[in-house]
Amino acid sequence: MRRGGGTRARRSARRRPTESEVPSGVGRGKELSAGRAFSRAVAASLRLILTFQQAFEGIDAPQAFSRVEAWAASEGAKVKVRRPPTFLEASHGTKLQLMGWKPNASKRLLIQLQGTAAFTQVSIQIVPSAFYFPDIELFGAEKANRNFGEMAGRLWAAIMAGR
Protein backbone atom coordinates (compact mmCIF):
# COMPACT_ATOMS: atom_id res chain seq x y z
CA MET A 1 0.00 0.00 0.00
CA ARG A 2 1.42 3.38 -1.05
CA ARG A 3 1.27 6.32 1.26
CA GLY A 4 0.93 9.92 0.18
CA GLY A 5 -0.11 9.17 -3.39
CA GLY A 6 -2.68 11.96 -3.38
CA THR A 7 -0.25 14.45 -1.88
CA ARG A 8 2.35 13.81 -4.54
CA ALA A 9 -0.18 14.46 -7.31
CA ARG A 10 -1.18 17.79 -5.76
CA ARG A 11 2.43 18.87 -5.41
CA SER A 12 3.22 18.17 -9.03
CA ALA A 13 0.18 20.20 -10.13
CA ARG A 14 1.49 23.21 -8.20
CA ARG A 15 5.03 22.96 -9.60
CA ARG A 16 6.32 26.17 -11.14
CA PRO A 17 7.54 25.96 -14.74
CA THR A 18 11.26 26.09 -15.38
CA GLU A 19 12.86 28.80 -17.55
CA SER A 20 12.97 26.46 -20.53
CA GLU A 21 9.20 25.83 -20.25
CA VAL A 22 8.24 29.53 -20.18
CA PRO A 23 7.87 31.14 -23.63
CA SER A 24 10.44 33.82 -24.39
CA GLY A 25 9.32 37.39 -23.84
CA VAL A 26 6.94 36.51 -21.00
CA GLY A 27 7.71 38.31 -17.79
CA ARG A 28 6.01 40.21 -15.03
CA GLY A 29 6.41 43.63 -16.62
CA LYS A 30 5.17 42.54 -20.03
CA GLU A 31 2.14 40.78 -18.55
CA LEU A 32 1.15 43.93 -16.68
CA SER A 33 1.52 46.20 -19.68
CA ALA A 34 -0.36 43.75 -21.88
CA GLY A 35 -3.15 43.60 -19.30
CA ARG A 36 -3.36 47.38 -19.14
CA ALA A 37 -3.50 47.60 -22.94
CA PHE A 38 -6.19 44.90 -22.99
CA SER A 39 -8.35 46.66 -20.40
CA ARG A 40 -8.00 49.93 -22.32
CA ALA A 41 -9.00 48.18 -25.56
CA VAL A 42 -12.03 46.62 -23.85
CA ALA A 43 -13.00 50.02 -22.42
CA ALA A 44 -12.77 51.58 -25.86
CA SER A 45 -14.86 48.83 -27.43
CA LEU A 46 -17.53 49.25 -24.76
CA ARG A 47 -17.39 53.05 -25.14
CA LEU A 48 -16.42 53.47 -21.50
CA ILE A 49 -13.63 55.97 -22.08
CA LEU A 50 -15.25 59.35 -21.63
CA THR A 51 -13.48 62.29 -23.27
CA PHE A 52 -14.20 65.93 -22.53
CA GLN A 53 -12.50 68.89 -24.23
CA GLN A 54 -12.48 72.62 -23.58
CA ALA A 55 -10.59 75.53 -25.11
CA PHE A 56 -9.38 78.44 -22.96
CA GLU A 57 -8.35 81.84 -24.32
CA GLY A 58 -5.91 84.00 -22.41
CA ILE A 59 -4.39 81.07 -20.48
CA ASP A 60 -1.10 79.54 -21.57
CA ALA A 61 -0.25 75.85 -21.12
CA PRO A 62 2.06 76.22 -18.05
CA GLN A 63 -0.61 78.23 -16.19
CA ALA A 64 -3.29 75.71 -17.11
CA PHE A 65 -1.04 72.83 -16.06
CA SER A 66 -0.44 74.30 -12.61
CA ARG A 67 -4.20 74.79 -12.18
CA VAL A 68 -4.85 71.21 -13.32
CA GLU A 69 -2.36 69.95 -10.72
CA ALA A 70 -4.03 72.01 -7.99
CA TRP A 71 -7.44 70.68 -9.05
CA ALA A 72 -6.19 67.08 -9.00
CA ALA A 73 -4.84 67.57 -5.48
CA SER A 74 -8.12 69.10 -4.31
CA GLU A 75 -10.07 66.14 -5.79
CA GLY A 76 -7.84 63.67 -3.93
CA ALA A 77 -6.28 62.23 -7.08
CA LYS A 78 -2.84 60.62 -6.96
CA VAL A 79 -0.57 61.79 -9.76
CA LYS A 80 1.08 58.85 -11.55
CA VAL A 81 2.73 60.51 -14.57
CA ARG A 82 3.59 64.19 -14.80
CA ARG A 83 5.03 65.79 -17.96
CA PRO A 84 4.62 69.56 -17.68
CA PRO A 85 3.10 71.42 -19.43
CA THR A 86 1.42 68.89 -21.74
CA PHE A 87 0.35 65.72 -19.87
CA LEU A 88 -0.84 64.50 -16.47
CA GLU A 89 -2.04 61.01 -15.54
CA ALA A 90 -3.67 60.46 -12.17
CA SER A 91 -5.73 57.83 -10.39
CA HIS A 92 -8.88 58.95 -8.62
CA GLY A 93 -11.42 57.29 -6.37
CA THR A 94 -11.53 54.36 -4.02
CA LYS A 95 -11.54 50.66 -4.75
CA LEU A 96 -14.10 50.13 -1.99
CA GLN A 97 -16.88 51.59 -4.14
CA LEU A 98 -19.09 48.83 -5.54
CA MET A 99 -20.86 50.87 -8.22
CA GLY A 100 -18.59 52.04 -11.02
CA TRP A 101 -20.76 54.93 -12.12
CA LYS A 102 -20.50 56.70 -8.75
CA PRO A 103 -18.21 59.77 -8.60
CA ASN A 104 -15.76 58.19 -6.14
CA ALA A 105 -15.31 54.90 -8.05
CA SER A 106 -11.76 54.04 -9.05
CA LYS A 107 -10.71 55.54 -12.39
CA ARG A 108 -7.74 56.93 -14.30
CA LEU A 109 -7.62 60.52 -15.46
CA LEU A 110 -5.55 61.31 -18.56
CA ILE A 111 -5.25 65.07 -19.02
CA GLN A 112 -3.59 66.53 -22.12
CA LEU A 113 -2.88 70.20 -22.74
CA GLN A 114 -1.99 71.78 -26.08
CA GLY A 115 -1.67 75.40 -26.90
CA THR A 116 0.14 78.65 -27.44
CA ALA A 117 0.65 81.72 -25.29
CA ALA A 118 -2.91 82.96 -25.83
CA PHE A 119 -4.89 79.75 -26.34
CA THR A 120 -4.91 76.34 -24.60
CA GLN A 121 -6.91 73.21 -25.44
CA VAL A 122 -7.45 70.88 -22.47
CA SER A 123 -8.66 67.32 -22.95
CA ILE A 124 -9.52 64.90 -20.15
CA GLN A 125 -10.10 61.18 -20.67
CA ILE A 126 -11.75 59.34 -17.80
CA VAL A 127 -11.16 55.58 -17.84
CA PRO A 128 -13.02 53.57 -15.18
CA SER A 129 -11.28 50.61 -13.60
CA ALA A 130 -11.79 47.35 -15.52
CA PHE A 131 -13.56 45.93 -12.47
CA TYR A 132 -16.49 48.29 -13.15
CA PHE A 133 -16.96 47.67 -16.88
CA PRO A 134 -19.94 45.28 -16.54
CA ASP A 135 -21.62 47.46 -13.93
CA ILE A 136 -21.32 50.62 -15.99
CA GLU A 137 -22.30 48.91 -19.24
CA LEU A 138 -25.42 47.30 -17.79
CA PHE A 139 -26.69 49.78 -15.23
CA GLY A 140 -25.01 53.13 -15.22
CA ALA A 141 -23.74 54.47 -18.55
CA GLU A 142 -25.86 57.64 -18.33
CA LYS A 143 -25.06 58.11 -14.63
CA ALA A 144 -21.34 57.64 -15.28
CA ASN A 145 -21.46 60.15 -18.13
CA ARG A 146 -23.26 62.67 -15.90
CA ASN A 147 -21.00 62.17 -12.85
CA PHE A 148 -17.77 62.21 -14.83
CA GLY A 149 -19.04 65.21 -16.82
CA GLU A 150 -19.55 67.06 -13.54
CA MET A 151 -15.96 66.20 -12.63
CA ALA A 152 -14.76 67.67 -15.94
CA GLY A 153 -16.90 70.76 -15.22
CA ARG A 154 -15.10 71.22 -11.90
CA LEU A 155 -11.79 71.02 -13.78
CA TRP A 156 -12.91 73.68 -16.27
CA ALA A 157 -14.01 75.94 -13.38
CA ALA A 158 -10.65 75.47 -11.63
CA ILE A 159 -8.77 76.45 -14.78
CA MET A 160 -11.00 79.51 -15.32
CA ALA A 161 -10.84 80.62 -11.67
CA GLY A 162 -7.25 81.88 -11.90
CA ARG A 163 -7.91 84.51 -14.59
Number of C-alpha atoms within 10 A of each C-alpha: 4 5 7 8 9 9 9 10 10 10 9 9 8 8 8 9 8 7 8 7 8 11 8 8 9 9 10 8 10 11 12 11 11 11 12 13 12 13 18 18 14 15 19 13 10 13 13 23 18 17 17 15 14 14 14 17 13 11 21 19 23 17 15 25 24 14 20 20 20 14 18 21 13 9 15 13 19 15 16 12 12 14 10 14 17 16 17 21 20 20 21 21 19 13 14 9 14 14 18 26 25 17 20 19 19 23 21 20 22 18 21 20 23 16 19 13 12 11 14 21 18 23 18 21 18 24 23 27 19 18 14 18 21 12 15 21 17 8 13 17 17 12 15 22 18 15 16 23 17 13 16 20 14 14 22 20 13 18 22 15 9 10 8
